[in-house]
Structure formats: C-alpha cells, structure tokens
Amino acid sequence: MFILIKSNGSKLWRMKYKFAKKHQELALGKHPSVSLADARKATEEARALLIHGINPAEVKRERKLASAKESTLFYDVALKW
C-alpha cells in the first residue's frame, strides 16, 4: 500500500499486487476522505481475496456495476419518486 501524489497535489491511496502473473494496482480512495486506517482495512480485505484466488479489482468492478444498475433503472427511480 502506498500513497500516490499527483502533480496537482491530490493524494490517492493505492495497492500494488500480482494476479495471474501480472502486476496490477488497486485504487483504495482519496486522502483525506479515506483515512489511513480505512486504507489499511481495504488492503487487508484485498489480500484476503488474493489468498482465495480472487482478483480484488474484479470484485470492486462488479460491486460498482451492481450498485449502478440498481440505482439507475427507471423503474426504481420512479418508485422512489
């Protein structure tokens, strides 16, 4: 886990890992909205997934797609309204 400091001054938590013989990087969030403790917790969760042979980036992508599908369906928006 490390913090990436961009040229515009933004600070981003990242985690480097190797999956399927490829080096990959997982975004953990933006500092200071994500604390060091939260970034460490996310890193531990990602490592647990790697131990079980699951790519943490795929899990994050699937969660994001699932939440986007739930929130953007016209039917769901109409019911909430």
Secondary structure, DSSP 4 states (H G I P E B T S, - for coil): -EEEE-TTS-EEEEEEEEETTEEEEEEEEEETTS-HHHHHHHHHHHHHHHHTT--HHHHHHHHHHHHHHHHH-HHHHHHH-
